[in-house]
Amino acid sequence: MTPGAEVRIAGGKVGAVSNSALDPKTFEARVTLSLMSDIEIPDDSVAKIVSDGLLGGAHVAIEPGGSDVMLAEGDSIAITQ
């Protein structure tokens, strides 16, 4: 995932990717997101990397969950695809 790629909820831009790296122990991608300050994300939300089409770009799509507990700054989205 490229830094600067959009983060979207329901198709609307809510932030951008600020960093991405490979975890050498788990071989999982660790992507850091920078979101608008007024956006709250339930802790059971799902994050997906979605292709923008034939041109090869991609963005992070967040599907909000139904939890009443919101993620705090520095928290992780546990469910990813």
Summary of the structure (lengths in Angstrom):
residues: 81
radius of gyration: 12.5
end to end distance: 13.0
largest distance: 37.7
contacts: 183
relative contact order: 0.26
helix: 0%
strand: 47%
